[in-house]
Amino acid sequence: MKALPDWRTRLRRAHDTVAGWIALTTLLAMLTSLALNGAFSLLAGVWARPPILETGLMEKVATIGRIINAAPASQRANIADAAADKTFNVRWLLRHDDAHLPAINEPGFSDGQALLRELLEMPQASIEAYDPDDWGSQYVERPYVLMLQLADGSWLQFSVPTRKWGLDPFKRNLVVLILALISTLIVVLIATRHLATPLERFAEGARRFGKDFRAPPIAVVGPHEIRQAILAFNAMQAQIQHFLNDRTQMLAAISHDLRAPLTRMRLRGEFVEDAEQQSRLFRDVDEMQSMVNSALDFFRDDSRLEPATDFDLAELLLTVIDDFKDAGVDVAYTGIGRLVYNGRPVGIKRAVVNLIDNAVKYGLEVSVELDTLPDWVEICVKDRGPGIAPELQEQVFAPFYRIEGSRNKHTGGVGLGLSAARATVLEHGGTLTLGNQPGGGLEVIVALPLN
């Protein structure tokens, strides 16, 4: 008895997998194609009926012909009238001329003569066929007519009202093929949508987590393989969030422990009598304090925990530029006046400030450009400074790396601005690249995805 529940469990698991859905899609596509083909054959109407040889009329003609051929001459007319129905008319005629048929050269019925003679069991029977094209314009009615000569020389006339009798085999097969393709496409779209929706949610959740470390877990839905991937991602997300929280607490403790001895060093420096030595000591303490604060701000970077939101990127750039102008630094802006972007505005603002600040310190004629591409938005910060040698353009992103040897406050920061800016851009799924302009100066391009 245990075997039955085991098989049910296995069948349920197989049905809820990607492979199971592919097999089910193939089966449903085939069944749907057959169903549409049957509906087409039954309900499409007169225009789609098969050729006359495939309708069963030939068998009916042969049956009526054998009955009338065996009946006495006095009863044949009545039997013919009784055999007529909505499909076709039947008349018994003593002479061929009584049918008043059009004069044509070959009234034969090459496609069905052999079949009809075999069904009649009359190998030598005379059979003639006329279609609407054989009748002249003087005839009001131009039906299909089949003439069959009986054993005594009399004739049976079978006539079908004029109509377009069916599609030719090529057109009918083409319709069936189109229906099969349509049915397969419909089933495939439904099945792929069932598979694609969990994957889209998975991808959207991964992108959301890249922009917001506090994003909620992804809903566990979809086939078995996709659910396993989502569970693994949610577990990884929880571990990263736990690591970030632990790191924030650790850095807060380090910040407190490092500031305390620096404060004591400054207090002791107040008792140094040599003014020159005291000045040097205070300068070293201030530089160490600046380096410690910058390093802690870089590693802690609370903006990385900022939730993603929609904001006007163009307005944010203009606000940063206005702040620099208020400080007496002229920064030009070109680009669109409004662009709604989803991201962390504080982090992006800090990155842009770092880039503009570097351009102001090391160059002239600083400008900011904002441009949009089909799937990306580009922020370009340019200056007319010395630029950066190509072989150093990647090294400058390393933390604490600076091209010049000094690290005091008169020549810039501690070498963390570009590192922090690139980290923010990468967390948004974008890129930050450097390049020298043809006329001199550095060009920093920030490319952020719009989706």
Backbone torsions as a table, in degrees:
resi	resn	phi	psi	omega
1	MET	NA	-23.5	-179.7
2	LYS	-70.2	-22.8	-176.2
3	ALA	-64.5	-36.9	-177.6
4	LEU	-64.1	-49.1	175.5
5	PRO	-61.3	-35.9	178.6
6	ASP	-63.0	-43.5	179.5
7	TRP	-66.5	-36.5	177.0
8	ARG	-63.3	-41.9	179.3
9	THR	-64.3	-43.9	179.1
10	ARG	-63.7	-41.2	179.6
11	LEU	-65.0	-39.9	179.0
12	ARG	-65.5	-40.9	178.1
13	ARG	-66.6	-42.3	179.7
14	ALA	-64.0	-36.8	179.8
15	HIS	-68.6	-27.3	-174.9
16	ASP	-99.6	27.2	176.9
17	THR	-116.1	166.1	178.5
18	VAL	-62.0	-43.2	178.5
19	ALA	-62.1	-40.1	178.5
20	GLY	-63.6	-39.8	179.0
21	TRP	-68.1	-35.1	177.2
22	ILE	-64.5	-44.8	178.3
23	ALA	-63.7	-42.4	179.3
24	LEU	-64.8	-37.9	178.0
25	THR	-62.1	-44.2	179.2
26	THR	-61.6	-44.7	-179.8
27	LEU	-64.1	-46.3	-179.9
28	LEU	-64.1	-36.4	178.3
29	ALA	-63.2	-41.8	179.5
30	MET	-66.2	-45.1	-179.6
31	LEU	-65.3	-40.5	178.8
32	THR	-65.1	-39.3	177.5
33	SER	-62.1	-43.6	178.1
34	LEU	-64.7	-39.8	180.0
35	ALA	-64.6	-44.0	178.4
36	LEU	-65.6	-37.0	177.9
37	ASN	-64.3	-41.6	177.0
38	GLY	-65.1	-41.5	177.3
39	ALA	-63.2	-37.4	177.7
40	PHE	-62.9	-42.9	-178.1
41	SER	-67.7	-33.5	-175.5
42	LEU	-88.8	-35.8	-167.5
43	LEU	-116.2	-3.5	-173.8
44	ALA	-67.1	-28.4	177.4
45	GLY	107.2	-177.2	-174.4
46	VAL	-60.6	-39.4	-174.5
47	TRP	-63.1	-21.0	-176.4
48	ALA	-108.2	10.0	-179.4
49	ARG	-68.5	152.2	-179.2
50	PRO	-72.8	170.7	178.1
51	PRO	-57.1	159.4	-172.4
52	ILE	-59.9	-30.9	-179.0
53	LEU	-67.4	-19.8	-176.9
54	GLU	-101.2	8.1	-174.6
55	THR	-94.9	-11.5	-175.9
56	GLY	91.2	-2.9	179.2
57	LEU	-66.4	-33.4	-178.8
58	MET	-63.3	-40.3	177.3
59	GLU	-64.8	-38.1	178.8
60	LYS	-67.4	-41.6	177.6
61	VAL	-60.3	-43.2	-179.5
62	ALA	-64.5	-40.1	-179.9
63	THR	-64.8	-47.4	179.5
64	ILE	-64.3	-39.0	179.7
65	GLY	-62.7	-41.8	179.4
66	ARG	-66.2	-39.2	-179.8
67	ILE	-64.9	-48.4	-178.0
68	ILE	-68.6	-35.2	179.3
69	ASN	-63.3	-30.4	-179.3
70	ALA	-89.2	-13.0	-177.0
71	ALA	-83.7	156.2	174.9
72	PRO	-63.1	153.6	-177.2
73	ALA	-60.1	-31.6	-177.6
74	SER	-69.8	-20.4	-176.8
75	GLN	-104.3	-5.2	-172.0
76	ARG	-67.0	-39.3	-179.5
77	ALA	-62.6	-43.0	179.4
78	ASN	-66.2	-40.2	178.5
79	ILE	-63.9	-39.6	179.0
80	ALA	-63.4	-42.7	178.3
81	ASP	-63.9	-37.6	-180.0
82	ALA	-71.1	-27.7	-179.0
83	ALA	-78.6	-17.6	-179.3
84	ALA	-68.8	146.1	176.1
85	ASP	-145.4	-165.9	-178.5
86	LYS	-68.7	-21.2	-177.0
87	THR	-76.1	-43.7	-178.5
88	PHE	-157.9	163.2	179.1
89	ASN	-103.4	149.5	178.7
90	VAL	-128.4	130.3	175.9
91	ARG	-132.2	141.2	173.2
92	TRP	-103.4	127.8	-175.6
93	LEU	-124.9	137.3	175.6
94	LEU	-70.7	-40.0	-177.0
95	ARG	-123.1	152.2	178.9
96	HIS	-63.5	-35.8	-176.4
97	ASP	-68.1	-20.5	179.8
98	ASP	-66.3	-14.4	-179.7
99	ALA	-79.8	-17.1	180.0
100	HIS	50.6	56.7	-177.7
101	LEU	-89.7	156.4	176.8
102	PRO	-68.8	152.9	179.9
103	ALA	-86.9	114.0	177.0
104	ILE	-130.8	159.9	-175.5
105	ASN	-72.3	-45.7	-175.0
106	GLU	-129.6	89.8	178.7
107	PRO	-84.0	25.4	-177.5
108	GLY	-71.7	171.7	-177.7
109	PHE	-131.3	70.1	-168.8
110	SER	-62.4	-35.7	-176.1
111	ASP	-70.5	-32.0	-174.1
112	GLY	-119.6	-0.4	-177.6
113	GLN	-59.2	-49.7	-177.1
114	ALA	-61.8	-42.5	179.6
115	LEU	-64.2	-46.1	-177.1
116	LEU	-66.4	-41.0	177.6
117	ARG	-62.4	-38.0	179.0
118	GLU	-67.3	-39.6	178.4
119	LEU	-69.2	-35.5	178.7
120	LEU	-76.5	-17.6	-172.2
121	GLU	58.4	38.4	178.0
122	MET	-130.6	84.5	-174.0
123	PRO	-60.9	-24.6	-175.8
124	GLN	-106.3	11.6	-176.7
125	ALA	-63.7	140.2	175.8
126	SER	-84.8	128.1	-177.2
127	ILE	-132.0	131.2	177.1
128	GLU	-128.1	148.6	-179.7
129	ALA	-136.8	141.0	-179.4
130	TYR	-133.3	134.0	176.5
131	ASP	-111.2	172.9	-175.2
132	PRO	-57.6	-27.9	-179.3
133	ASP	-71.4	-17.3	-179.5
134	ASP	-79.3	-16.6	-178.2
135	TRP	-86.4	142.5	179.0
136	GLY	-79.9	173.8	-178.1
137	SER	-69.5	-17.4	-179.9
138	GLN	-74.1	-13.7	179.5
139	TYR	-88.7	130.8	177.5
140	VAL	-73.2	-46.2	177.7
141	GLU	-104.3	137.1	-179.7
142	ARG	-132.3	78.2	-175.8
143	PRO	-84.4	172.2	165.0
144	TYR	-78.0	133.6	-178.9
145	VAL	-131.7	135.0	173.8
146	LEU	-123.3	123.1	-180.0
147	MET	-106.4	129.8	-179.5
148	LEU	-127.8	122.6	178.6
149	GLN	-88.4	129.7	179.1
150	LEU	-85.8	178.3	-174.3
151	ALA	-64.9	-31.2	-178.8
152	ASP	-88.0	4.5	178.5
153	GLY	96.1	-10.3	175.5
154	SER	-75.3	174.5	-173.3
155	TRP	-129.9	147.9	169.1
156	LEU	-109.4	131.6	178.5
157	GLN	-112.4	118.3	174.2
158	PHE	-107.1	126.6	-178.8
159	SER	-132.0	142.7	178.7
160	VAL	-121.3	132.1	-179.6
161	PRO	-54.7	149.8	-178.0
162	THR	-61.8	128.4	173.9
163	ARG	-167.5	163.7	175.3
164	LYS	-78.3	107.0	-173.0
165	TRP	-91.4	85.0	168.5
166	GLY	78.9	165.1	174.5
167	LEU	-87.8	153.4	174.7
168	ASP	-71.8	162.2	-174.7
169	PRO	-54.6	-38.3	-178.8
170	PHE	-62.8	-44.4	-178.3
171	LYS	-68.7	-39.4	178.4
172	ARG	-64.3	-42.6	178.0
173	ASN	-64.3	-35.5	178.1
174	LEU	-65.2	-41.9	177.8
175	VAL	-62.9	-43.5	178.7
176	VAL	-61.0	-42.7	178.9
177	LEU	-62.7	-42.2	179.4
178	ILE	-64.0	-42.4	177.9
179	LEU	-62.3	-39.7	178.1
180	ALA	-63.3	-41.7	179.2
181	LEU	-65.4	-42.1	-179.5
182	ILE	-64.0	-46.3	-179.4
183	SER	-63.2	-41.6	178.5
184	THR	-63.3	-41.8	179.9
185	LEU	-63.2	-41.3	-179.9
186	ILE	-62.8	-47.0	-179.0
187	VAL	-64.8	-41.7	-179.5
188	VAL	-64.3	-41.0	179.4
189	LEU	-62.7	-42.2	179.8
190	ILE	-64.7	-45.4	-177.8
191	ALA	-67.2	-44.8	-179.8
192	THR	-66.0	-32.8	176.1
193	ARG	-63.8	-39.2	177.8
194	HIS	-63.3	-36.2	178.9
195	LEU	-81.0	-35.7	-174.1
196	ALA	-74.8	-32.8	-177.0
197	THR	-60.2	-48.1	175.9
198	PRO	-62.3	-36.5	178.1
199	LEU	-65.9	-40.0	177.9
200	GLU	-63.9	-41.0	177.6
201	ARG	-65.1	-37.7	178.2
202	PHE	-62.2	-48.6	-179.6
203	ALA	-64.3	-40.0	179.2
204	GLU	-65.7	-39.7	177.1
205	GLY	-64.5	-38.2	178.0
206	ALA	-65.8	-42.7	177.2
207	ARG	-63.7	-40.5	-179.6
208	ARG	-64.3	-39.4	178.1
209	PHE	-66.8	-32.8	176.9
210	GLY	-64.1	-31.0	179.9
211	LYS	-93.2	-24.3	-175.5
212	ASP	-140.3	106.4	-177.4
213	PHE	-67.5	-16.0	178.9
214	ARG	-98.0	17.2	179.6
215	ALA	-63.6	146.6	-179.6
216	PRO	-70.1	161.6	177.8
217	PRO	-62.9	159.6	179.4
218	ILE	-81.4	139.2	177.8
219	ALA	-63.2	134.3	-177.0
220	VAL	-88.6	93.7	179.3
221	VAL	-137.8	162.2	176.7
222	GLY	108.6	-175.7	178.2
223	PRO	-61.3	168.5	-172.9
224	HIS	-57.4	-46.2	-177.0
225	GLU	-63.6	-40.7	-179.6
226	ILE	-68.8	-38.6	177.7
227	ARG	-62.8	-39.4	178.4
228	GLN	-63.8	-40.0	178.4
229	ALA	-65.6	-39.5	179.0
230	ILE	-66.1	-41.4	178.2
231	LEU	-61.5	-42.4	178.6
232	ALA	-64.6	-39.5	179.7
233	PHE	-67.1	-42.6	179.3
234	ASN	-62.0	-38.8	177.4
235	ALA	-64.3	-42.8	177.4
236	MET	-62.8	-41.4	179.3
237	GLN	-61.2	-42.8	179.1
238	ALA	-63.9	-39.7	178.7
239	GLN	-64.4	-42.4	179.6
240	ILE	-64.4	-44.0	178.6
241	GLN	-61.0	-40.9	177.6
242	HIS	-63.9	-41.3	178.3
243	PHE	-63.2	-41.3	-179.8
244	LEU	-65.0	-40.7	178.3
245	ASN	-63.8	-43.2	178.1
246	ASP	-63.5	-39.4	-179.0
247	ARG	-66.1	-39.5	179.4
248	THR	-62.3	-43.7	178.5
249	GLN	-64.8	-39.6	-179.8
250	MET	-65.4	-43.6	-178.6
251	LEU	-67.7	-33.4	175.9
252	ALA	-62.9	-39.5	177.9
253	ALA	-67.0	-42.1	178.9
254	ILE	-62.6	-40.7	179.9
255	SER	-59.2	-43.3	179.8
256	HIS	-67.1	-43.1	-176.4
257	ASP	-68.7	-32.1	-179.0
258	LEU	-79.9	-32.5	-177.9
259	ARG	-72.1	-30.8	-177.8
260	ALA	-63.0	-51.5	179.4
261	PRO	-66.0	-31.5	177.4
262	LEU	-65.9	-38.6	177.0
263	THR	-64.8	-39.9	178.4
264	ARG	-65.6	-37.6	177.9
265	MET	-63.2	-39.9	178.8
266	ARG	-66.7	-39.7	179.1
267	LEU	-64.5	-40.5	179.1
268	ARG	-68.4	-30.5	178.8
269	GLY	-65.0	-23.7	178.4
270	GLU	-63.8	-21.5	-178.2
271	PHE	-95.5	1.8	176.6
272	VAL	-76.8	125.0	-175.7
273	GLU	-80.9	-31.4	179.8
274	ASP	-72.6	115.5	-175.6
275	ALA	-64.1	-38.5	-179.2
276	GLU	-67.2	-43.5	178.7
277	GLN	-66.1	-37.2	178.1
278	GLN	-63.5	-41.7	178.9
279	SER	-63.4	-41.8	178.7
280	ARG	-64.8	-40.2	179.8
281	LEU	-64.3	-45.1	179.4
282	PHE	-63.3	-37.5	179.4
283	ARG	-65.1	-41.1	178.0
284	ASP	-66.1	-40.7	179.4
285	VAL	-64.4	-43.3	179.1
286	ASP	-62.4	-40.6	179.8
287	GLU	-66.4	-42.3	177.6
288	MET	-63.5	-39.1	178.2
289	GLN	-63.7	-41.4	178.6
290	SER	-64.6	-43.2	179.0
291	MET	-63.9	-41.9	179.7
292	VAL	-64.3	-44.5	-179.6
293	ASN	-63.7	-43.4	-179.5
294	SER	-64.8	-42.7	-179.5
295	ALA	-65.4	-42.9	179.9
296	LEU	-66.5	-39.4	176.9
297	ASP	-62.9	-38.1	-179.3
298	PHE	-67.2	-47.9	-176.4
299	PHE	-75.8	-31.2	178.9
300	ARG	-79.5	-53.9	175.7
301	ASP	37.6	76.5	-179.0
302	ASP	-61.5	-18.4	179.8
303	SER	-65.7	-22.2	178.1
304	ARG	-68.9	-22.6	176.9
305	LEU	-92.6	3.1	178.5
306	GLU	-69.4	133.5	179.2
307	PRO	-70.0	146.8	178.4
308	ALA	-74.2	144.0	-179.5
309	THR	-152.6	164.6	176.1
310	ASP	-82.7	133.1	178.1
311	PHE	-151.2	164.1	-179.7
312	ASP	-86.4	106.3	-177.4
313	LEU	-66.7	-38.3	179.5
314	ALA	-63.8	-42.1	178.8
315	GLU	-65.3	-37.2	178.1
316	LEU	-62.3	-44.0	179.0
317	LEU	-63.3	-42.4	179.6
318	LEU	-64.0	-35.9	177.8
319	THR	-65.0	-43.2	178.1
320	VAL	-62.7	-43.6	-179.8
321	ILE	-63.3	-39.7	178.4
322	ASP	-63.7	-37.2	178.0
323	ASP	-62.7	-41.4	177.8
324	PHE	-66.4	-39.0	178.7
325	LYS	-64.7	-37.0	176.9
326	ASP	-63.5	-28.0	177.9
327	ALA	-86.5	6.7	177.7
328	GLY	89.0	13.0	-179.6
329	VAL	-108.9	123.3	-178.5
330	ASP	-87.9	119.1	178.0
331	VAL	-125.7	123.0	-179.1
332	ALA	-84.4	152.4	178.6
333	TYR	-133.7	135.3	173.2
334	THR	-136.6	143.5	178.6
335	GLY	141.5	-170.9	-176.8
336	ILE	-71.8	157.9	-176.0
337	GLY	-91.4	-13.4	-179.2
338	ARG	-152.8	133.8	177.4
339	LEU	-153.7	112.1	178.8
340	VAL	-81.5	126.4	-178.3
341	TYR	-133.3	145.6	178.6
342	ASN	-102.3	116.1	-179.1
343	GLY	-176.7	-161.2	179.9
344	ARG	-102.9	102.2	-173.2
345	PRO	-62.3	-37.4	-178.9
346	VAL	-65.9	-43.7	179.3
347	GLY	-63.6	-44.0	179.8
348	ILE	-66.7	-39.5	177.7
349	LYS	-61.7	-42.6	179.2
350	ARG	-63.3	-39.7	178.8
351	ALA	-64.3	-44.8	-179.8
352	VAL	-64.6	-40.6	178.3
353	VAL	-60.6	-42.8	178.5
354	ASN	-61.1	-43.1	-178.4
355	LEU	-66.8	-45.0	179.2
356	ILE	-66.5	-38.4	179.5
357	ASP	-62.6	-41.0	176.4
358	ASN	-64.2	-41.3	179.8
359	ALA	-63.9	-37.5	179.9
360	VAL	-69.4	-39.1	-177.4
361	LYS	-70.8	-36.2	-171.4
362	TYR	-112.4	2.1	-177.9
363	GLY	-148.1	-175.9	179.0
364	LEU	-128.1	167.1	176.5
365	GLU	52.0	57.5	-178.0
366	VAL	-75.6	136.6	178.9
367	SER	-141.5	153.5	178.6
368	VAL	-126.4	132.7	178.5
369	GLU	-122.6	141.1	176.1
370	LEU	-124.0	123.8	-177.3
371	ASP	-138.4	153.8	179.5
372	THR	-118.8	142.4	173.5
373	LEU	-117.2	173.9	-177.9
374	PRO	-52.4	-41.7	-176.8
375	ASP	-123.0	3.4	-174.7
376	TRP	-136.4	159.7	169.2
377	VAL	-123.9	135.9	-176.9
378	GLU	-116.2	131.7	171.7
379	ILE	-112.3	120.6	-176.6
380	CYS	-117.8	121.5	177.9
381	VAL	-109.4	119.4	-176.1
382	LYS	-120.1	152.9	173.3
383	ASP	-147.4	170.9	178.5
384	ARG	-114.4	53.7	179.8
385	GLY	-102.7	-161.1	-178.1
386	PRO	-73.5	-15.3	-177.7
387	GLY	75.7	-172.6	179.7
388	ILE	-131.0	133.3	179.6
389	ALA	-57.9	140.9	-177.3
390	PRO	-54.2	-36.7	-177.1
391	GLU	-72.1	-12.8	180.0
392	LEU	-105.8	-3.1	-173.1
393	GLN	-68.5	-19.6	175.8
394	GLU	-94.4	-30.9	-177.7
395	GLN	-68.6	-29.5	-175.7
396	VAL	-66.4	-13.3	178.0
397	PHE	-83.5	-9.0	177.9
398	ALA	-70.9	138.8	179.6
399	PRO	-59.0	136.8	176.4
400	PHE	70.5	5.0	178.4
401	TYR	-86.3	133.3	175.6
402	ARG	-137.7	147.8	-177.1
403	ILE	-69.2	-45.8	177.0
404	GLU	-81.6	157.5	-173.9
405	GLY	-76.6	-28.9	-175.0
406	SER	-76.9	157.5	179.9
407	ARG	-136.5	38.8	179.9
408	ASN	-99.4	171.9	-172.7
409	LYS	-70.4	-14.1	-178.9
410	HIS	-80.8	-16.0	-178.2
411	THR	-117.0	18.2	177.1
412	GLY	120.1	-164.9	-177.0
413	GLY	-84.2	-145.3	-176.5
414	VAL	-109.7	13.5	177.5
415	GLY	86.4	31.5	179.8
416	LEU	-116.5	-6.5	-175.4
417	GLY	-63.0	-51.7	-179.8
418	LEU	-66.4	-36.7	178.0
419	SER	-62.1	-45.7	179.8
420	ALA	-65.7	-40.2	180.0
421	ALA	-63.5	-46.6	-179.8
422	ARG	-65.0	-38.8	179.1
423	ALA	-59.2	-43.1	179.1
424	THR	-63.9	-43.2	-178.9
425	VAL	-65.7	-43.3	179.8
426	LEU	-63.3	-37.2	179.3
427	GLU	-66.6	-21.1	174.8
428	HIS	-89.9	4.7	-179.3
429	GLY	81.3	16.2	-177.2
430	GLY	-107.9	-167.3	179.9
431	THR	-134.6	152.2	175.5
432	LEU	-131.2	118.6	-176.7
433	THR	-128.4	154.1	178.9
434	LEU	-113.2	153.0	176.3
435	GLY	-164.1	147.0	178.0
436	ASN	-88.0	138.2	179.4
437	GLN	-79.3	150.8	-179.3
438	PRO	-57.4	-38.7	-178.5
439	GLY	-88.2	7.0	-177.5
440	GLY	104.4	143.1	179.6
441	GLY	110.3	167.2	-176.7
442	LEU	-105.1	145.1	176.3
443	GLU	-125.6	120.7	179.2
444	VAL	-110.4	121.9	-176.3
445	ILE	-113.5	121.2	174.9
446	VAL	-106.8	117.5	179.2
447	ALA	-110.6	120.1	-179.0
448	LEU	-117.9	135.5	179.6
449	PRO	-71.4	143.3	179.5
450	LEU	-84.3	-20.7	-178.4
451	ASN	-104.2	NA	NA
